[in-house]
Amino acid sequence: MDYFLTWGHSPWGQQILTHVSWNLLWAALFAGVAFLVAHASYMVLSAHRKRHPAETDAMEAVQTCRRAFRGTPASRGPSTGSWRRRC
């Protein structure tokens, strides 16, 4: 392991990393390129389902209702049930 990493000691006697081999640069480059290829192939091969407008409207209505009734616990008062009952 001394080939890739070189360790030394700080003035306080702690063991510290003083050198990393440039050979690891190629491993990091390969990992980055492999990630980009995997991500690109996933985006190309995955199904991009387009939602029906009624489905998106329902999701937006739920989000709007959640935002309208959000606040601090003190501002909400005693528990009156879930946000679904209030919308």
N, C-alpha and C positions, 0 to 999 in steps of 0.2 A: 504494500500500500504506500510505501514511501516514494514510489515512482510518480504517483498522481498528486499527492499532498505532502507538504513539508511543514513540520510543526516547530515552534520555537517557544521561548519563555518570555513573558513580559517582565518589566522591572519589578513587579509585585509577585513574581513567581508563578503566575498562572500560565497554563499551556494555551498557546494561541496558534492559529493558522497563519503561516507566513507566505505560502506559495501554493498556487494551484496550477497544475500542468496545462499547457495549451492543448494537449491531446483531448481533453474533455470538451473543448469547444466543438469538435466534430460530433460528439455524442449529443450535445445540446442542439446543434443545428439539425441533426437527423431527427431528433424528437420533435422539433418545431415543424419541420417539413411534413413529418408523418401526421402530426395533428392537423395541419392545414389540408392535407389530402383526405384524411378521414372526415373532417368537417365538411369539406366540399362535396364529397361523395354522399354523405348523409343528406345534405341539403338538396342535391340533385335527385336522389333516389327516394326520398321520403315523400309521402303523399301530402300535397298541399290542399287540404280541404277548405273550400270557401263556404263560410257560414251563410245560412239563409237570412235575409233581412229581419224576419220576425224574431229569429233567435238572438241576433245582435241587439235588437230593440229591448228584448226582455232582459238581457244581461246588463245593458246600460241603465235600465230602470232600477234594477237591484242595486247597482253601484251608486246611483243617485240617491236612493233611499238610505243606503248605509252612510253616505257622506252627510246627509241632512240630519241624521240622528246621532252623529258622533260628537263626543265631547268628553269632558273630564267626568270621573265618577261623581264628584260633588255636584256638578251641574245637572246630572241626570236624575238625582233624587233617589227615592226608594225604587227598588227593582219592580218594574211593572210588566216584565215579560221581555220577550225577544223583540228585536227590531222588526221582525216579519209581521207581528201583530199591529205595529204602528203604521205600516206602509199600506 
